[in-house]
Amino acid sequence: MALAGLGLLFFLLPLAGLILRAPWDQAVAGVTAPETATALELSLFCSVAATVVAIVLGIPLALVLSRTTGNLRNLLRALTTLPMVLPPVVGGVALLLAFGRRGIVGSFLYQAFGIQIPFTTAAAVMAETFVAMPFLVIAVEAGLRSLDPRYEEAARALGARGWMVFARVTLPLLRPAIFSGAVLCWARALGEFGATITFAGNFPGRTQTVPVAVYVALETRPDSAIVLSLVLLAVSLAILVGMRDRWLGAL
Amino acid sequence: MARSSVSLNASVKVSRAGFALDVQLDVEEGETVAVLGPNGAGKTTLLRALSGLVPIVGRVELAGEVLEDSAHRLRVATEQRQIGLVFQDHVLFPHLNVLDNVAFGLKARHRSDAKQVARLWLESAGLSDKASSMPRELSGGQAQRVALLRTLATEPKLLLLDEPLSALDVTIRAEVRRELARQLASFGGVRILVTHDPLEAIALADRLVVLESGRIVQSGTPDEVTARPRSRFVADLAGVNLLRGKGRGDHVELTSGASVAAPDAGEGDVFAVIHPRAVALYLSRPEGTPRNVWHGQVEDIDLHGDRVRVRVKSSVPLVAEVTPASVSELRLRAEAEVWVSVKATEVSVYPA
């Protein structure tokens, strides 16, 4: 009991600190301050973009995962879930080595098209996608595995071909799984720090997302850092409350 | 060889770990065949094989078109077969309303009038008012009727029904069965019904095929199969005495004019079902006053393992199942005079 209370306290004290020390009188002004607003806007854009990319790439990946078995499946699954356990900063380094100017793909992109990915907004989106996509893949794959295969069989027996079965039956039935996966993915992308700062850097208005801004502001403008932290806390709480049935039941 | 009639000729072998299905099935146009068998006999596998959902070794030909021929590595995909598959528990698409469910197969065939045609089908079944309902808002019976319409709307040549009534509540089963019988009668193609309920099979089918452990053990008209069951399963379930007649409240009036007392006979066309073990035989009129007592003559005696089936000819033709001991005790032999009695409470009545 005592240990449990200690554990709970361990979670609650930092949150209490955040709330008690918040400069509430400056909170509104803090959120609307130009630097903060820019970071929020960029964070919103990058996290939504990362979620869209994750949906577009993650659903087909989940389909493949749900339809393979045995060793191949274990291998694919380990690869797709690796970013969940990999330290994000390592992910950022890995992204640099792949897409940096001298990276295995990046050097080709630079020489052939003059494209440089690192330290751009695209890099921030890629970093967030890298770290957050597994959440979507896992959720959608679980949805696919729990889908009654007879719906697809019924559709085929009614004459529907592959694409129509997918678009008119599989995808609509997966909607709840896609939705909760997308929310998880978006939340993870929104909070992404390590891979982003490593691969995309810290350029206000271009790659400085809220978590990066918090870290930077803590040195120079601590009040601003606290306000931004509160914003992220509010978003997390909103997600937790809004999705409590889906998550707390499933996880 | 191409045939003009819509017949099905199938030779289906499916093997899986611990299970093998090996069935030769030929069904003529307009015929309803019921595949009857216990759970695990391979009935559903057979339907899935005919649908193309399970690969087979063998050959399936429908209306002159080869759907599958393993010898020539030929296999028509499920979606390109002119088949209709109705599942046990309807499997309506939960995210589409009733109209869109019925229109689904027509849309898959790129019919521009899909919704109008679907509306006509719903109208024909008196379900127009449910067109915009979602499947979860339907009763079990309604859902199964919509599922049947959804399949019929695609005008398949082969209709496959997998236990279409067994998921339904007993109280509405009779009503849905009647509707199913009506729909089957107006459907032109080949009809195969899978069931473990002999009554359902007898009520709906022209021919029974009894499947056990992946093999056909018996095939014939319902009368033939029930009269001479060749397997334990049929003897137990289909080997019942099945009498048709009209319900008259406390008794069933048979077409022969004889009457059978039953506690709850209802009204209208009914089946009276009496298990052979419930039929008692006596040499003289039994004491007491059971209401169902008839005098008759032994027609034949059939030894069936440790049980003996005695067919008695009387105003109510019945088969009794007795022990070998009582056969010798009663000195039963063909043409012997006997009294037959059945307790009214042993008579089950089902609406036909």
Contacts between the chains, C-beta under 8 A, distances in Angstrom:
chain1	res1	chain2	res2	distance
A	148	B	91	7.5
A	150	B	87	6.0
A	150	B	91	4.9
A	151	B	91	6.2
A	151	B	93	6.5
A	153	B	51	7.7
A	153	B	53	5.6
A	153	B	78	7.4
A	153	B	85	7.5
A	154	B	85	6.9
A	154	B	87	6.6
A	154	B	91	4.7
A	154	B	93	7.6
A	155	B	93	7.6
A	155	B	104	7.1
A	155	B	108	7.6
A	156	B	53	7.6
A	156	B	77	7.7
A	156	B	78	4.4
A	156	B	79	4.6
A	157	B	51	5.7
A	157	B	53	7.8
A	157	B	78	5.8
A	157	B	79	7.6
A	157	B	81	8.0
A	157	B	83	6.3
A	157	B	84	6.9
A	157	B	85	4.0
A	157	B	151	7.7
A	158	B	79	8.0
A	158	B	84	7.9
A	158	B	104	5.4
A	158	B	105	3.6
A	158	B	108	5.7
A	158	B	150	6.9
A	158	B	151	7.2
A	158	B	154	5.9
A	159	B	79	5.3
A	159	B	80	7.7
A	159	B	105	5.3
A	159	B	108	4.0
A	159	B	109	5.5
A	159	B	154	6.0
A	160	B	79	5.9
A	160	B	104	7.2
A	160	B	105	7.7
A	160	B	108	4.1
A	161	B	79	5.3
A	161	B	108	7.4
A	164	B	108	5.9
A	165	B	79	7.9
A	168	B	93	7.9
A	168	B	104	7.4
A	169	B	93	6.1
A	172	B	93	7.8
A	172	B	95	4.4
A	172	B	96	8.0
A	173	B	93	7.9
A	173	B	94	7.3
A	173	B	95	6.5
A	175	B	95	7.6
